[in-house]
Amino acid sequence: MRGLTVFISDLRNCSSKEQEEKRVEKEMAHIRSKFTSDSNMNGYNRKKYVWKILYMYMLGYEVDFGHMEAVNLLSSQKYSEKSVGYAWCALMLREGDELLRLIINSIRVDLISRNDNAVCLALNSICNVGGKEFAETLSNDVLKLLTHNITKTYVRKKAALTALRLFRKSNDTLPAEQWADRILALLDEKNIGVLTSVTSLVLGVLAVDSAGWEAAAPKAARTLTRLVLNKDYSNDYLYYGIPTPWLQIKLLKVLQHFPPPEEHALKLRVSEVLQRIVSGTEVTKNVNKNNATHAVLFEAINLSIHLGQSSETLPQCINLLGRFISIREANIRYLGLDTMARLSQEQPHTLDDLKKHQSTILFSLKDPDISIRRRALDLVYAMCDTATVKETVSELLNYLDNADDHIKEELVLKIAILSERFASDNSWYVDVVLQLVRSAGDQVADEVWYRIVQIVTNQGEDLQRYAAQGVWTILNAEVLPHKNLVKVAGYVLGEFGHTIAESPGSSPSEQITLLHKHFRNADPDVRALLLNTYVKIAHTYAEVAQMVSEVMQQHSAAMDQEVQQRAAEYISLSAPSLASIKGTVLEMMPHFTERESIVSKALASKSKGDDPEAPTRRWLALCMRNDGVLFEDATLQIGVKMEFNGHQGRMALFFGNKGQFPLQQLATVLSPCPQLAIQVSPLPSTLQPRQQLSQNFLIECNAPFGDGPQVKVSFMGGSGPAQIVARLPLNPSKFFAPLVTDGGDFFRRWKLFEGKELQKIFKLKTAPLAEPEVERVCAGGMKMAVLRGVDPNTANYVVAGWMAVKGGAPQSDTASVLMRLEVNAAAGMCRASVRASDAGLATAVAQIVQSHLAAP
């Protein structure tokens, strides 16, 4: 195609961007005129012009014509022309584009043709752009192609991967009763390429549901035997002397989807394979060989862990892991620690063997790599028990002094949990937590000091006296104690200060004098708590009443509203007419109800929040409102403020540096969300300590969507590079508006979305489901209308809204988002059924409703 060659040469020879743009505009005008005037254009010219369009598009120029000409090339009988049409599809189309409906039939014609080259083009295209509609229309043809006896090897490989793509788009395309036996029969193939592709498909299916696919386990074991023990493979598939490591890994993963085998022959076969892999591993100077060997080895260890006590190789695996966590290669150390942590959780009977390596694991807490330090901390936490708790906590407290801010908060929580869970006496627990508050105050979450207060309150007078003496001693020794230490001291002395009041040097007046020394520079919340302490001590000891009264009078006009209100109320409470009420208000706190430790809950919540895909408590709250805190740790706080009008919205992210060092190279990156057009303002690259910066986002909703984008925040802190990934609260309901309609119109719209329904069944947080709660979540938070009188069952609720998108008609049928909440009050259960034009949209709405109405 000489014309294409000349055009590319012209562009490469342009001396400036302006000259290139002129040449592109000229060529576009020429091609547009040819497409318009020449209705009988031959295939050669059409192919040439589409190639030129594609080249201009790849250079970044916007192309808004030539689509039908490219679609017509798909039906050409010439491979050179057909391949251009498919290249255009791969580059220009995305899943969900309307034009895809025009090409489904052309793809199907190629798919069932006898021309293998055309079949391969069709399969490639499905893998690139195929969505749920492709899955429903073409999956049977793809599966027949995969399982047919005469299908060529290279076509079968592509068919297996295409079937996996379609299965991921629609799980209904591969029913086990129809296809399991036919697909699993392909695991007996001799061709390694086909085996690898089919195993990938089987793994994808097993990840969703293993029912009906049980025959995969013996076939996977048989294939592993053939590769590892019998060495039945072509030398073409040797990678640094290792036979098909990628296939071995997939087969080992297949076996982990099923219970340990009971059949003796199968158990023996798996054991022999694992023994060969574990015993045959050696470390060489070749990095690539080591990577492949260790990839297979760690998957074999995972299988040994899965098999548990029935695995004869588990002791060998533990010894290997002990070697790995002490070698120089950081990646291997990380994997060794991570696998050990998994082993300790899934097979607790191995803890004694793991403890043999405890010194090495504790040494890993000082590793320069923070990811290794985190894995070592997880493992130390998992291994701890009553016998080792004091040694473990002592080591962790020593490590706490030098730990960086990125790990300190989690470290504090784990020390607090271990010292409570395995404490042989509560006085030791009190000592540990007070040391935590003293040495790592900024990283001590409120839940930690709340918990020590609960435990001391619920125990006898001996522990209360011990705690009071402990906080008194520490507070005397500190010149500038942390606010959390002052809070603990204030609460404990206010409730139990009487237990040490008779001791020399800790009289009631001396207690108040010491606390008041730290009052003036304290934060408002600390001062408010100390006022409680003063008035409780004064209620018990009349000799300090005048001193406390002067403090209350002084702060009854304080600037802080909470301090002012407490001081004023305590002054009023001292009136003689309220003497009986005062005694009730200021009596000792009753015992707390014993529940799950709030510190354990805080750690569980933090672990869950580490996954950006998981809906955290903060994210769920921001689904209901437009401002709040999105993320916070000891270094950085990210706040968000949003406003929306129709299909448009504005969002600001506020970054606050909580640390003592500037954050350098601060940057944000959003994950792709094709349905949202987002313009991002610049963000300064340096954030000074105690300073706040903001970044603005202009958002436009172009189409219905399910999951919004994530934001990755990266920066260079005082302890090195750091990265935070958080899910932005740009859920679909931000673009909703209430749809107020009657029952007839609601059910007419409901029927339009037949087959596009998403259901969630869950236990209610409160039963029966009250209307104010439905109004709060659906109307107040999600901007939908709760329709009354539509469902004849008064316990059920009907909710309707519509989603504003660019160019969409308001309140149109296709914009509707409809929901029914069917309540079983006796069982405390609810079924939420959501229908919408987009499956992702329906899923997102159902998940938000479930998260707010369901029991934890």
Secondary structure, 3 states (H helix, E strand, C coil): CHHHHHHHHHHHCCCCHHHHHHHHHHHHHHHHHHHHHCCCCCHHHHHHHHHHHHHHHHCCCCCCCCHHHHHHHHCCCCHHHHHHHHHHHHHHCCCCCCCHHHHHHHHHHHHCCCCHHHHHHHHHHHHHHCCHHHHHHHHHHHHHHHHCCCCCHHHHHHHHHHHHHHHHHCHHHCCHHHHHHHHHHHHHCCCHHHHHHHHHHHHHHHCCCCCCCCCHHHHHHHHHHHHHHCCCCCHHHEECCEECHHHHHHHHHHHCCCCCCCCHHHHHHHHHHHHHHHHCCCCCCCHHHHHHHHHHHHHHHHHHHHHHHHCCCHHHHHHHHHHHCCCCCHHHHHHHHHHHHHHHHHCHHHHHHHHCCHHHHHHHHHCCCHHHHHHHHHHHHHHCCCCCHHHHHHHHHHHHCCCCHHHHHHHHHHHHHHHHHCCCCHHHHHHHHHHHHHHCHHHCCHHHHHHHHHHHHHCCHHHHHHHHHHHHHHHHHCCCCCHHHHHHHHHHHHHHHHHCCCCCCCCHHHHHHHHHHCCCCCCHHHHHHHHHHHHHHHHHCHHHHHHHHHHHHHHCCCCCHHHHHHHHHHHHHCCHHHHHHHHHHCCCCCCCCCCCCHHHHHHHHHHHHCCCCCCCHHHHHHHHCCEEEEEECCCEEEEEEEEEECCEEEEEEEEEECCCCCEEEEEEEECCCCCEEEEECCCCCCECCCCEEEEEEEEEECCCCCCCCEEEEEEEECCEEEEEEEECCCCHHHHEEECCCCHHHHHHHHHHCCCCEEEEEEEECCCCCCHHHHHHHHHHHCCCEEECCCCCCCCCEEEEEEECCCCCCCCCCCCEEEEEEEEECCCCEEEEEEEECCHHHHHHHHHHHHHHHECC
